[in-house]
Amino acid sequence: MGVVIVWLMPIHPIGKVGRKGSLGSPYAVQDYFGVNPEFGTLEDLQHLVQTAHGLGLKVILDWVANHTSRDNALIAQHPDWYQHDAAGELVPPVADWTDVVAFDYTNRDLRQYMTDALTYWVREADLDGYRCDVAGLVPT
């Protein structure tokens, strides 16, 4: 078939606050450094990547850089990393994405955090790259 890349959807724990449906969206990231226990463990991911590499395949991860779940710990730890409306409320990046809230990339610490998180998965799981979800909404 000519397949050379395995592209994984987000592997992170899914937020529960404002969850859409019973499963929620994998794009509502609750923890950028965690693996959703419904999918397995870090060791399981490492084994998957190692097996794929042994078969000559690259593995990339869909990365959600634009927003987080409403119950991501970063909201309490770094509220200034998020966009707020005139009343000070967190806002979603798109009106009907009610299960997520938008980052504010004018904050340099947020940019460094994302760089650190991306680097973590390359080092810990030997990922080969990323696909950036809604890249057009993430400033460069």
A tleap script that builds the chain and sets N, CA, C and O, in Angstrom:
source leaprc.protein.ff14SB
mol = sequence {
  NMET GLY VAL VAL ILE VAL TRP LEU MET PRO
  ILE HIE PRO ILE GLY LYS VAL GLY ARG LYS
  GLY SER LEU GLY SER PRO TYR ALA VAL GLN
  ASP TYR PHE GLY VAL ASN PRO GLU PHE GLY
  THR LEU GLU ASP LEU GLN HIE LEU VAL GLN
  THR ALA HIE GLY LEU GLY LEU LYS VAL ILE
  LEU ASP TRP VAL ALA ASN HIE THR SER ARG
  ASP ASN ALA LEU ILE ALA GLN HIE PRO ASP
  TRP TYR GLN HIE ASP ALA ALA GLY GLU LEU
  VAL PRO PRO VAL ALA ASP TRP THR ASP VAL
  VAL ALA PHE ASP TYR THR ASN ARG ASP LEU
  ARG GLN TYR MET THR ASP ALA LEU THR TYR
  TRP VAL ARG GLU ALA ASP LEU ASP GLY TYR
  ARG CYS ASP VAL ALA GLY LEU VAL PRO CTHR
}
set mol.1.N position { 0.811 -1.204 0.000 }
set mol.1.CA position { 0.000 0.000 0.000 }
set mol.1.C position { 0.849 1.259 0.000 }
set mol.1.O position { 0.332 2.341 -0.278 }
set mol.2.N position { 2.111 1.152 0.298 }
set mol.2.CA position { 2.963 2.331 0.290 }
set mol.2.C position { 2.893 3.168 1.544 }
set mol.2.O position { 3.357 4.309 1.548 }
set mol.3.N position { 2.327 2.635 2.605 }
set mol.3.CA position { 2.212 3.376 3.864 }
set mol.3.C position { 3.582 3.466 4.528 }
set mol.3.O position { 4.279 2.461 4.669 }
set mol.4.N position { 3.962 4.676 4.933 }
set mol.4.CA position { 5.249 4.857 5.612 }
set mol.4.C position { 5.104 5.595 6.940 }
set mol.4.O position { 6.063 5.703 7.704 }
set mol.5.N position { 3.901 6.102 7.212 }
set mol.5.CA position { 3.673 6.866 8.445 }
set mol.5.C position { 2.390 6.386 9.117 }
set mol.5.O position { 1.364 6.188 8.467 }
set mol.6.N position { 2.473 6.203 10.439 }
set mol.6.CA position { 1.294 5.957 11.260 }
set mol.6.C position { 0.983 7.278 11.959 }
set mol.6.O position { 1.832 7.835 12.655 }
set mol.7.N position { -0.227 7.769 11.771 }
set mol.7.CA position { -0.644 9.066 12.320 }
set mol.7.C position { -1.648 8.801 13.429 }
set mol.7.O position { -2.768 8.359 13.173 }
set mol.8.N position { -1.238 9.075 14.666 }
set mol.8.CA position { -2.095 8.852 15.824 }
set mol.8.C position { -2.902 10.100 16.148 }
set mol.8.O position { -2.383 11.215 16.104 }
set mol.9.N position { -4.161 9.906 16.471 }
set mol.9.CA position { -4.953 11.011 17.017 }
set mol.9.C position { -4.376 11.357 18.388 }
set mol.9.O position { -3.513 10.633 18.883 }
set mol.10.N position { -4.831 12.444 19.013 }
set mol.10.CA position { -4.301 12.777 20.341 }
set mol.10.C position { -4.440 11.595 21.308 }
set mol.10.O position { -5.470 10.922 21.347 }
set mol.11.N position { -3.390 11.366 22.079 }
set mol.11.CA position { -3.325 10.221 22.993 }
set mol.11.C position { -3.555 10.631 24.441 }
set mol.11.O position { -3.513 9.787 25.336 }
set mol.12.N position { -3.792 11.888 24.677 }
set mol.12.CA position { -3.828 12.433 26.038 }
set mol.12.C position { -5.171 12.178 26.726 }
set mol.12.O position { -6.171 11.901 26.062 }
set mol.13.N position { -5.189 12.274 28.062 }
set mol.13.CA position { -6.465 12.183 28.770 }
set mol.13.C position { -7.437 13.245 28.251 }
set mol.13.O position { -7.049 14.374 27.951 }
set mol.14.N position { -8.700 12.855 28.153 }
set mol.14.CA position { -9.751 13.722 27.628 }
set mol.14.C position { -10.462 14.411 28.788 }
set mol.14.O position { -10.810 13.775 29.783 }
set mol.15.N position { -10.672 15.713 28.650 }
set mol.15.CA position { -11.359 16.466 29.689 }
set mol.15.C position { -12.776 15.967 29.931 }
set mol.15.O position { -13.429 15.426 29.038 }
set mol.16.N position { -13.230 16.164 31.162 }
set mol.16.CA position { -14.579 15.741 31.547 }
set mol.16.C position { -15.553 16.917 31.641 }
set mol.16.O position { -16.748 16.745 31.400 }
set mol.17.N position { -15.060 18.105 31.987 }
set mol.17.CA position { -15.920 19.280 32.128 }
set mol.17.C position { -16.369 19.744 30.740 }
set mol.17.O position { -15.544 20.008 29.866 }
set mol.18.N position { -17.671 19.838 30.553 }
set mol.18.CA position { -18.208 20.267 29.264 }
set mol.18.C position { -18.104 19.217 28.182 }
set mol.18.O position { -18.310 19.511 27.004 }
set mol.19.N position { -17.787 17.992 28.573 }
set mol.19.CA position { -17.579 16.905 27.615 }
set mol.19.C position { -18.762 16.788 26.659 }
set mol.19.O position { -19.922 16.882 27.061 }
set mol.20.N position { -18.441 16.581 25.395 }
set mol.20.CA position { -19.473 16.363 24.382 }
set mol.20.C position { -19.674 14.855 24.225 }
set mol.20.O position { -18.732 14.120 23.930 }
set mol.21.N position { -20.900 14.412 24.425 }
set mol.21.CA position { -21.190 12.989 24.326 }
set mol.21.C position { -20.612 12.218 25.496 }
set mol.21.O position { -20.081 12.808 26.437 }
set mol.22.N position { -20.713 10.921 25.439 }
set mol.22.CA position { -20.233 10.098 26.552 }
set mol.22.C position { -18.727 9.897 26.531 }
set mol.22.O position { -18.126 9.640 27.575 }
set mol.23.N position { -18.111 10.007 25.373 }
set mol.23.CA position { -16.671 9.776 25.260 }
set mol.23.C position { -15.853 11.058 25.284 }
set mol.23.O position { -14.686 11.036 25.676 }
set mol.24.N position { -16.438 12.164 24.875 }
set mol.24.CA position { -15.691 13.403 24.771 }
set mol.24.C position { -14.830 13.415 23.520 }
set mol.24.O position { -14.795 12.447 22.760 }
set mol.25.N position { -14.146 14.512 23.323 }
set mol.25.CA position { -13.292 14.678 22.151 }
set mol.25.C position { -11.827 14.513 22.529 }
set mol.25.O position { -11.383 15.092 23.520 }
set mol.26.N position { -11.063 13.732 21.761 }
set mol.26.CA position { -9.633 13.625 22.042 }
set mol.26.C position { -8.898 14.950 21.825 }
set mol.26.O position { -7.724 15.079 22.172 }
set mol.27.N position { -9.591 15.921 21.254 }
set mol.27.CA position { -8.999 17.237 21.046 }
set mol.27.C position { -9.246 18.169 22.230 }
set mol.27.O position { -8.863 19.338 22.192 }
set mol.28.N position { -9.883 17.656 23.277 }
set mol.28.CA position { -10.075 18.381 24.540 }
set mol.28.C position { -9.039 17.835 25.524 }
set mol.28.O position { -9.364 17.050 26.416 }
set mol.29.N position { -7.798 18.261 25.347 }
set mol.29.CA position { -6.663 17.710 26.102 }
set mol.29.C position { -6.695 18.172 27.558 }
set mol.29.O position { -6.775 19.365 27.852 }
set mol.30.N position { -6.630 17.198 28.450 }
set mol.30.CA position { -6.630 17.483 29.882 }
set mol.30.C position { -5.210 17.544 30.442 }
set mol.30.O position { -4.969 18.225 31.438 }
set mol.31.N position { -4.265 16.837 29.812 }
set mol.31.CA position { -2.889 16.775 30.313 }
set mol.31.C position { -1.953 16.464 29.148 }
set mol.31.O position { -1.983 15.363 28.600 }
set mol.32.N position { -1.127 17.432 28.775 }
set mol.32.CA position { -0.223 17.248 27.641 }
set mol.32.C position { 0.895 16.244 27.901 }
set mol.32.O position { 1.535 15.777 26.959 }
set mol.33.N position { 1.136 15.910 29.152 }
set mol.33.CA position { 2.208 14.978 29.480 }
set mol.33.C position { 1.677 13.598 29.868 }
set mol.33.O position { 2.444 12.741 30.306 }
set mol.34.N position { 0.379 13.380 29.710 }
set mol.34.CA position { -0.218 12.108 30.099 }
set mol.34.C position { -0.718 11.309 28.915 }
set mol.34.O position { -0.940 11.841 27.828 }
set mol.35.N position { -0.890 10.006 29.153 }
set mol.35.CA position { -1.491 9.110 28.174 }
set mol.35.C position { -2.880 8.743 28.687 }
set mol.35.O position { -3.037 8.377 29.852 }
set mol.36.N position { -3.863 8.837 27.840 }
set mol.36.CA position { -5.220 8.461 28.206 }
set mol.36.C position { -5.213 6.995 28.638 }
set mol.36.O position { -4.857 6.130 27.839 }
set mol.37.N position { -5.598 6.692 29.886 }
set mol.37.CA position { -5.562 5.305 30.345 }
set mol.37.C position { -6.489 4.385 29.553 }
set mol.37.O position { -6.312 3.167 29.578 }
set mol.38.N position { -7.470 4.948 28.853 }
set mol.38.CA position { -8.326 4.126 27.991 }
set mol.38.C position { -7.543 3.581 26.802 }
set mol.38.O position { -7.937 2.584 26.198 }
set mol.39.N position { -6.426 4.241 26.465 }
set mol.39.CA position { -5.597 3.813 25.340 }
set mol.39.C position { -4.430 2.945 25.783 }
set mol.39.O position { -3.889 2.186 24.979 }
set mol.40.N position { -4.034 3.042 27.036 }
set mol.40.CA position { -2.884 2.291 27.525 }
set mol.40.C position { -1.994 3.159 28.387 }
set mol.40.O position { -2.459 4.088 29.048 }
set mol.41.N position { -0.715 2.849 28.374 }
set mol.41.CA position { 0.277 3.527 29.203 }
set mol.41.C position { 1.383 4.097 28.327 }
set mol.41.O position { 1.428 3.856 27.121 }
set mol.42.N position { 2.266 4.851 28.949 }
set mol.42.CA position { 3.447 5.338 28.228 }
set mol.42.C position { 4.237 4.157 27.678 }
set mol.42.O position { 4.722 4.201 26.547 }
set mol.43.N position { 4.364 3.112 28.470 }
set mol.43.CA position { 5.095 1.926 28.023 }
set mol.43.C position { 4.428 1.291 26.800 }
set mol.43.O position { 5.111 0.825 25.888 }
set mol.44.N position { 3.111 1.276 26.786 }
set mol.44.CA position { 2.397 0.753 25.612 }
set mol.44.C position { 2.694 1.596 24.377 }
set mol.44.O position { 2.916 1.057 23.293 }
set mol.45.N position { 2.698 2.910 24.540 }
set mol.45.CA position { 3.016 3.797 23.417 }
set mol.45.C position { 4.448 3.571 22.947 }
set mol.45.O position { 4.704 3.499 21.745 }
set mol.46.N position { 5.369 3.461 23.878 }
set mol.46.CA position { 6.766 3.204 23.521 }
set mol.46.C position { 6.889 1.908 22.726 }
set mol.46.O position { 7.623 1.846 21.740 }
set mol.47.N position { 6.172 0.879 23.158 }
set mol.47.CA position { 6.200 -0.407 22.455 }
set mol.47.C position { 5.608 -0.272 21.051 }
set mol.47.O position { 6.150 -0.826 20.094 }
set mol.48.N position { 4.510 0.454 20.925 }
set mol.48.CA position { 3.894 0.679 19.617 }
set mol.48.C position { 4.873 1.364 18.669 }
set mol.48.O position { 5.043 0.938 17.527 }
set mol.49.N position { 5.512 2.425 19.149 }
set mol.49.CA position { 6.453 3.172 18.307 }
set mol.49.C position { 7.649 2.297 17.939 }
set mol.49.O position { 8.095 2.294 16.791 }
set mol.50.N position { 8.161 1.563 18.909 }
set mol.50.CA position { 9.302 0.674 18.647 }
set mol.50.C position { 8.931 -0.380 17.592 }
set mol.50.O position { 9.717 -0.663 16.688 }
set mol.51.N position { 7.748 -0.946 17.713 }
set mol.51.CA position { 7.287 -1.945 16.746 }
set mol.51.C position { 7.136 -1.325 15.361 }
set mol.51.O position { 7.561 -1.911 14.365 }
set mol.52.N position { 6.535 -0.148 15.299 }
set mol.52.CA position { 6.376 0.542 14.012 }
set mol.52.C position { 7.734 0.830 13.382 }
set mol.52.O position { 7.932 0.609 12.187 }
set mol.53.N position { 8.661 1.320 14.187 }
set mol.53.CA position { 10.001 1.600 13.668 }
set mol.53.C position { 10.653 0.331 13.136 }
set mol.53.O position { 11.331 0.357 12.109 }
set mol.54.N position { 10.445 -0.781 13.838 }
set mol.54.CA position { 10.988 -2.062 13.385 }
set mol.54.C position { 10.430 -2.498 12.041 }
set mol.54.O position { 11.063 -3.266 11.317 }
set mol.55.N position { 9.258 -2.013 11.713 }
set mol.55.CA position { 8.626 -2.314 10.426 }
set mol.55.C position { 8.929 -1.252 9.372 }
set mol.55.O position { 8.390 -1.291 8.266 }
set mol.56.N position { 9.795 -0.303 9.726 }
set mol.56.CA position { 10.165 0.750 8.787 }
set mol.56.C position { 9.165 1.890 8.699 }
set mol.56.O position { 9.183 2.662 7.741 }
set mol.57.N position { 8.292 2.000 9.693 }
set mol.57.CA position { 7.278 3.052 9.700 }
set mol.57.C position { 7.661 4.188 10.636 }
set mol.57.O position { 8.305 3.963 11.661 }
set mol.58.N position { 7.275 5.381 10.292 }
set mol.58.CA position { 7.401 6.545 11.168 }
set mol.58.C position { 6.083 6.708 11.923 }
set mol.58.O position { 5.031 6.278 11.449 }
set mol.59.N position { 6.146 7.330 13.098 }
set mol.59.CA position { 4.941 7.565 13.896 }
set mol.59.C position { 4.857 9.048 14.222 }
set mol.59.O position { 5.786 9.631 14.782 }
set mol.60.N position { 3.717 9.653 13.859 }
set mol.60.CA position { 3.481 11.055 14.200 }
set mol.60.C position { 2.218 11.144 15.054 }
set mol.60.O position { 1.353 10.269 15.015 }
set mol.61.N position { 2.141 12.211 15.815 }
set mol.61.CA position { 1.030 12.427 16.737 }
set mol.61.C position { 0.291 13.702 16.363 }
set mol.61.O position { 0.907 14.721 16.054 }
set mol.62.N position { -1.014 13.637 16.394 }
set mol.62.CA position { -1.833 14.826 16.193 }
set mol.62.C position { -1.711 15.683 17.453 }
set mol.62.O position { -2.081 15.236 18.539 }
set mol.63.N position { -1.199 16.899 17.322 }
set mol.63.CA position { -0.933 17.771 18.465 }
set mol.63.C position { -1.955 18.898 18.521 }
set mol.63.O position { -2.202 19.578 17.526 }
set mol.64.N position { -2.539 19.085 19.686 }
set mol.64.CA position { -3.557 20.112 19.892 }
set mol.64.C position { -2.893 21.315 20.554 }
set mol.64.O position { -2.777 21.372 21.778 }
set mol.65.N position { -2.465 22.261 19.752 }
set mol.65.CA position { -1.720 23.414 20.267 }
set mol.65.C position { -2.601 24.630 20.523 }
set mol.65.O position { -2.166 25.573 21.182 }
set mol.66.N position { -3.803 24.626 20.026 }
set mol.66.CA position { -4.649 25.812 20.058 }
set mol.66.C position { -5.482 25.972 21.324 }
set mol.66.O position { -5.823 27.091 21.706 }
set mol.67.N position { -5.811 24.858 21.975 }
set mol.67.CA position { -6.770 24.918 23.074 }
set mol.67.C position { -6.613 23.704 23.988 }
set mol.67.O position { -5.916 22.747 23.653 }
set mol.68.N position { -7.270 23.759 25.149 }
set mol.68.CA position { -7.283 22.626 26.080 }
set mol.68.C position { -8.713 22.354 26.530 }
set mol.68.O position { -9.639 23.106 26.228 }
set mol.69.N position { -8.858 21.258 27.258 }
set mol.69.CA position { -10.145 20.992 27.900 }
set mol.69.C position { -10.384 22.056 28.961 }
set mol.69.O position { -9.459 22.758 29.371 }
set mol.70.N position { -11.607 22.165 29.391 }
set mol.70.CA position { -11.968 23.146 30.422 }
set mol.70.C position { -11.471 22.746 31.808 }
set mol.70.O position { -11.492 23.564 32.729 }
set mol.71.N position { -11.024 21.501 31.969 }
set mol.71.CA position { -10.498 21.060 33.260 }
set mol.71.C position { -9.009 20.720 33.202 }
set mol.71.O position { -8.514 19.953 34.028 }
set mol.72.N position { -8.306 21.282 32.242 }
set mol.72.CA position { -6.855 21.149 32.202 }
set mol.72.C position { -6.272 21.946 33.371 }
set mol.72.O position { -6.680 23.083 33.608 }
set mol.73.N position { -5.329 21.361 34.096 }
set mol.73.CA position { -4.731 22.015 35.267 }
set mol.73.C position { -4.061 23.338 34.920 }
set mol.73.O position { -3.886 24.184 35.796 }
set mol.74.N position { -3.687 23.531 33.666 }
set mol.74.CA position { -3.040 24.785 33.264 }
set mol.74.C position { -3.951 25.991 33.484 }
set mol.74.O position { -3.465 27.102 33.694 }
set mol.75.N position { -5.251 25.784 33.439 }
set mol.75.CA position { -6.189 26.901 33.626 }
set mol.75.C position { -6.022 27.508 35.011 }
set mol.75.O position { -5.988 28.731 35.150 }
set mol.76.N position { -5.919 26.673 36.028 }
set mol.76.CA position { -5.733 27.169 37.399 }
set mol.76.C position { -4.302 27.638 37.627 }
set mol.76.O position { -4.072 28.623 38.329 }
set mol.77.N position { -3.340 26.931 37.034 }
set mol.77.CA position { -1.927 27.259 37.244 }
set mol.77.C position { -1.494 28.505 36.489 }
set mol.77.O position { -0.688 29.288 36.991 }
set mol.78.N position { -2.018 28.692 35.300 }
set mol.78.CA position { -1.583 29.790 34.415 }
set mol.78.C position { -2.779 30.394 33.678 }
set mol.78.O position { -2.864 30.269 32.456 }
set mol.79.N position { -3.694 31.037 34.377 }
set mol.79.CA position { -4.870 31.593 33.690 }
set mol.79.C position { -4.498 32.613 32.612 }
set mol.79.O position { -5.266 32.837 31.677 }
set mol.80.N position { -3.331 33.223 32.740 }
set mol.80.CA position { -2.889 34.206 31.749 }
set mol.80.C position { -2.466 33.557 30.429 }
set mol.80.O position { -2.195 34.266 29.460 }
set mol.81.N position { -2.407 32.249 30.374 }
set mol.81.CA position { -2.080 31.545 29.143 }
set mol.81.C position { -3.308 31.369 28.249 }
set mol.81.O position { -3.209 30.803 27.160 }
set mol.82.N position { -4.460 31.851 28.707 }
set mol.82.CA position { -5.718 31.634 27.999 }
set mol.82.C position { -6.353 32.945 27.572 }
set mol.82.O position { -6.102 33.997 28.159 }
set mol.83.N position { -7.180 32.862 26.537 }
set mol.83.CA position { -7.944 34.014 26.075 }
set mol.83.C position { -9.188 34.182 26.950 }
set mol.83.O position { -9.839 33.207 27.326 }
set mol.84.N position { -9.503 35.446 27.265 }
set mol.84.CA position { -10.675 35.773 28.076 }
set mol.84.C position { -11.505 36.826 27.345 }
set mol.84.O position { -10.978 37.639 26.586 }
set mol.85.N position { -12.808 36.794 27.591 }
set mol.85.CA position { -13.669 37.824 27.015 }
set mol.85.C position { -13.652 39.064 27.909 }
set mol.85.O position { -12.927 39.101 28.903 }
set mol.86.N position { -14.440 40.068 27.564 }
set mol.86.CA position { -14.457 41.335 28.310 }
set mol.86.C position { -14.880 41.150 29.763 }
set mol.86.O position { -14.515 41.951 30.623 }
set mol.87.N position { -15.647 40.099 30.040 }
set mol.87.CA position { -16.093 39.822 31.415 }
set mol.87.C position { -15.092 38.960 32.183 }
set mol.87.O position { -15.314 38.621 33.346 }
set mol.88.N position { -13.982 38.608 31.515 }
set mol.88.CA position { -12.962 37.797 32.172 }
set mol.88.C position { -13.177 36.300 32.079 }
set mol.88.O position { -12.445 35.526 32.695 }
set mol.89.N position { -14.181 35.883 31.308 }
set mol.89.CA position { -14.480 34.455 31.155 }
set mol.89.C position { -13.606 33.841 30.064 }
set mol.89.O position { -13.282 34.496 29.073 }
set mol.90.N position { -13.229 32.581 30.256 }
set mol.90.CA position { -12.492 31.851 29.232 }
set mol.90.C position { -13.365 31.687 27.997 }
set mol.90.O position { -14.585 31.561 28.098 }
set mol.91.N position { -12.730 31.690 26.833 }
set mol.91.CA position { -13.482 31.584 25.583 }
set mol.91.C position { -12.992 30.399 24.753 }
set mol.91.O position { -11.805 30.074 24.769 }
set mol.92.N position { -13.902 29.760 24.034 }
set mol.92.CA position { -13.485 28.710 23.108 }
set mol.92.C position { -12.907 29.346 21.847 }
set mol.92.O position { -13.204 30.503 21.552 }
set mol.93.N position { -12.089 28.611 21.103 }
set mol.93.CA position { -11.533 29.162 19.866 }
set mol.93.C position { -12.587 29.344 18.779 }
set mol.93.O position { -12.455 30.215 17.919 }
set mol.94.N position { -13.621 28.531 18.819 }
set mol.94.CA position { -14.738 28.583 17.878 }
set mol.94.C position { -16.007 28.449 18.716 }
set mol.94.O position { -16.040 27.652 19.653 }
set mol.95.N position { -17.033 29.200 18.403 }
set mol.95.CA position { -18.224 29.300 19.258 }
set mol.95.C position { -18.811 27.957 19.684 }
set mol.95.O position { -19.172 27.791 20.849 }
set mol.96.N position { -18.912 26.994 18.765 }
set mol.96.CA position { -19.560 25.735 19.150 }
set mol.96.C position { -18.595 24.692 19.714 }
set mol.96.O position { -18.992 23.550 19.945 }
set mol.97.N position { -17.340 25.065 19.939 }
set mol.97.CA position { -16.382 24.164 20.599 }
set mol.97.C position { -16.458 24.422 22.103 }
set mol.97.O position { -15.504 24.915 22.706 }
set mol.98.N position { -17.562 24.097 22.683 }
set mol.98.CA position { -17.838 24.454 24.072 }
set mol.98.C position { -17.092 23.605 25.093 }
set mol.98.O position { -17.105 23.923 26.282 }
set mol.99.N position { -16.450 22.545 24.659 }
set mol.99.CA position { -15.706 21.685 25.577 }
set mol.99.C position { -14.248 22.106 25.740 }
set mol.99.O position { -13.510 21.489 26.508 }
set mol.100.N position { -13.828 23.149 25.028 }
set mol.100.CA position { -12.432 23.590 25.084 }
set mol.100.C position { -12.341 25.107 25.243 }
set mol.100.O position { -13.300 25.834 24.984 }
set mol.101.N position { -11.163 25.567 25.674 }
set mol.101.CA position { -10.883 27.002 25.793 }
set mol.101.C position { -9.570 27.314 25.080 }
set mol.101.O position { -8.664 26.483 25.024 }
set mol.102.N position { -9.485 28.522 24.538 }
set mol.102.CA position { -8.393 28.912 23.653 }
set mol.102.C position { -7.180 29.450 24.409 }
set mol.102.O position { -7.306 30.194 25.382 }
set mol.103.N position { -6.016 29.054 23.935 }
set mol.103.CA position { -4.763 29.606 24.445 }
set mol.103.C position { -4.552 31.030 23.931 }
set mol.103.O position { -5.130 31.438 22.924 }
set mol.104.N position { -3.712 31.773 24.647 }
set mol.104.CA position { -3.281 33.109 24.248 }
set mol.104.C position { -1.773 33.049 24.020 }
set mol.104.O position { -0.990 33.107 24.968 }
set mol.105.N position { -1.381 32.934 22.768 }
set mol.105.CA position { 0.033 32.746 22.439 }
set mol.105.C position { 0.869 34.018 22.521 }
set mol.105.O position { 2.038 34.006 22.134 }
set mol.106.N position { 0.301 35.111 23.011 }
set mol.106.CA position { 1.156 36.278 23.264 }
set mol.106.C position { 2.029 36.027 24.487 }
set mol.106.O position { 2.972 36.775 24.740 }
set mol.107.N position { 1.720 34.979 25.246 }
set mol.107.CA position { 2.486 34.638 26.445 }
set mol.107.C position { 3.661 33.733 26.077 }
set mol.107.O position { 3.468 32.607 25.618 }
set mol.108.N position { 4.871 34.233 26.281 }
set mol.108.CA position { 6.072 33.471 25.921 }
set mol.108.C position { 6.242 32.205 26.759 }
set mol.108.O position { 6.787 31.211 26.278 }
set mol.109.N position { 5.780 32.236 28.010 }
set mol.109.CA position { 5.887 31.045 28.851 }
set mol.109.C position { 5.041 29.904 28.293 }
set mol.109.O position { 5.431 28.740 28.380 }
set mol.110.N position { 3.892 30.232 27.725 }
set mol.110.CA position { 3.060 29.218 27.082 }
set mol.110.C position { 3.809 28.603 25.908 }
set mol.110.O position { 3.809 27.384 25.737 }
set mol.111.N position { 4.432 29.425 25.119 }
set mol.111.CA position { 5.190 28.913 23.969 }
set mol.111.C position { 6.289 27.954 24.422 }
set mol.111.O position { 6.506 26.913 23.801 }
set mol.112.N position { 6.978 28.308 25.506 }
set mol.112.CA position { 8.030 27.430 26.024 }
set mol.112.C position { 7.444 26.126 26.557 }
set mol.112.O position { 8.018 25.057 26.353 }
set mol.113.N position { 6.310 26.212 27.234 }
set mol.113.CA position { 5.637 25.016 27.739 }
set mol.113.C position { 5.322 24.057 26.587 }
set mol.113.O position { 5.578 22.857 26.684 }
set mol.114.N position { 4.773 24.590 25.508 }
set mol.114.CA position { 4.436 23.748 24.359 }
set mol.114.C position { 5.689 23.123 23.750 }
set mol.114.O position { 5.683 21.951 23.374 }
set mol.115.N position { 6.750 23.898 23.656 }
set mol.115.CA position { 8.008 23.354 23.144 }
set mol.115.C position { 8.487 22.217 24.033 }
set mol.115.O position { 8.920 21.177 23.536 }
set mol.116.N position { 8.411 22.410 25.338 }
set mol.116.CA position { 8.827 21.369 26.282 }
set mol.116.C position { 7.963 20.119 26.148 }
set mol.116.O position { 8.478 19.001 26.185 }
set mol.117.N position { 6.659 20.299 25.993 }
set mol.117.CA position { 5.755 19.153 25.860 }
set mol.117.C position { 6.031 18.385 24.565 }
set mol.117.O position { 6.068 17.155 24.568 }
set mol.118.N position { 6.222 19.098 23.477 }
set mol.118.CA position { 6.537 18.445 22.206 }
set mol.118.C position { 7.849 17.673 22.294 }
set mol.118.O position { 7.952 16.551 21.799 }
set mol.119.N position { 8.838 18.275 22.922 }
set mol.119.CA position { 10.143 17.629 23.087 }
set mol.119.C position { 10.031 16.385 23.962 }
set mol.119.O position { 10.679 15.373 23.695 }
set mol.120.N position { 9.211 16.462 24.999 }
set mol.120.CA position { 9.014 15.329 25.910 }
set mol.120.C position { 8.615 14.067 25.147 }
set mol.120.O position { 9.192 13.002 25.369 }
set mol.121.N position { 7.640 14.176 24.258 }
set mol.121.CA position { 7.149 12.996 23.555 }
set mol.121.C position { 8.154 12.446 22.551 }
set mol.121.O position { 8.190 11.240 22.306 }
set mol.122.N position { 8.962 13.314 21.973 }
set mol.122.CA position { 10.022 12.834 21.084 }
set mol.122.C position { 11.038 12.042 21.900 }
set mol.122.O position { 11.486 10.976 21.477 }
set mol.123.N position { 11.397 12.559 23.056 }
set mol.123.CA position { 12.391 11.883 23.904 }
set mol.123.C position { 11.839 10.621 24.557 }
set mol.123.O position { 12.490 9.577 24.544 }
set mol.124.N position { 10.645 10.716 25.125 }
set mol.124.CA position { 10.095 9.598 25.905 }
set mol.124.C position { 9.493 8.482 25.054 }
set mol.124.O position { 9.572 7.309 25.421 }
set mol.125.N position { 8.898 8.838 23.931 }
set mol.125.CA position { 8.227 7.819 23.115 }
set mol.125.C position { 8.882 7.621 21.755 }
set mol.125.O position { 8.458 6.760 20.985 }
set mol.126.N position { 9.912 8.408 21.451 }
set mol.126.CA position { 10.630 8.311 20.180 }
set mol.126.C position { 9.736 8.625 18.981 }
set mol.126.O position { 9.898 8.052 17.904 }
set mol.127.N position { 8.787 9.550 19.187 }
set mol.127.CA position { 7.935 9.963 18.070 }
set mol.127.C position { 8.778 10.617 16.983 }
set mol.127.O position { 9.839 11.181 17.253 }
set mol.128.N position { 8.292 10.534 15.766 }
set mol.128.CA position { 9.024 11.087 14.628 }
set mol.128.C position { 8.551 12.471 14.213 }
set mol.128.O position { 9.242 13.165 13.467 }
set mol.129.N position { 7.398 12.872 14.681 }
set mol.129.CA position { 6.909 14.188 14.302 }
set mol.129.C position { 5.487 14.409 14.755 }
set mol.129.O position { 4.915 13.612 15.498 }
set mol.130.N position { 4.925 15.516 14.287 }
set mol.130.CA position { 3.597 15.946 14.696 }
set mol.130.C position { 2.813 16.477 13.512 }
set mol.130.O position { 3.379 16.924 12.515 }
set mol.131.N position { 1.507 16.416 13.645 }
set mol.131.CA position { 0.579 17.138 12.787 }
set mol.131.C position { -0.129 18.109 13.729 }
set mol.131.O position { -0.693 17.674 14.732 }
set mol.132.N position { -0.116 19.382 13.444 }
set mol.132.CA position { -0.705 20.385 14.330 }
set mol.132.C position { -2.171 20.595 13.975 }
set mol.132.O position { -2.503 21.063 12.886 }
set mol.133.N position { -3.046 20.238 14.923 }
set mol.133.CA position { -4.480 20.426 14.740 }
set mol.133.C position { -4.802 21.920 14.652 }
set mol.133.O position { -4.196 22.728 15.356 }
set mol.134.N position { -5.728 22.277 13.815 }
set mol.134.CA position { -6.133 23.663 13.538 }
set mol.134.C position { -4.940 24.626 13.527 }
set mol.134.O position { -4.948 25.666 14.186 }
set mol.135.N position { -3.933 24.249 12.770 }
set mol.135.CA position { -2.692 25.031 12.723 }
set mol.135.C position { -2.934 26.483 12.332 }
set mol.135.O position { -2.191 27.368 12.756 }
set mol.136.N position { -3.942 26.736 11.546 }
set mol.136.CA position { -4.234 28.101 11.127 }
set mol.136.C position { -4.649 29.019 12.261 }
set mol.136.O position { -4.606 30.241 12.118 }
set mol.137.N position { -5.055 28.439 13.399 }
set mol.137.CA position { -5.438 29.245 14.556 }
set mol.137.C position { -4.297 29.420 15.555 }
set mol.137.O position { -4.450 30.107 16.564 }
set mol.138.N position { -3.156 28.796 15.270 }
set mol.138.CA position { -1.993 28.903 16.159 }
set mol.138.C position { -1.011 29.879 15.519 }
set mol.138.O position { -0.517 29.625 14.421 }
set mol.139.N position { -0.724 30.991 16.192 }
set mol.139.CA position { 0.202 31.965 15.594 }
set mol.139.C position { 1.618 31.413 15.507 }
set mol.139.O position { 2.028 30.578 16.314 }
set mol.140.N position { 2.352 31.892 14.520 }
set mol.140.CA position { 3.742 31.443 14.355 }
set mol.140.C position { 4.706 32.533 14.746 }
set mol.140.O position { 5.920 32.339 14.673 }
savepdb mol mol.pdb
quit
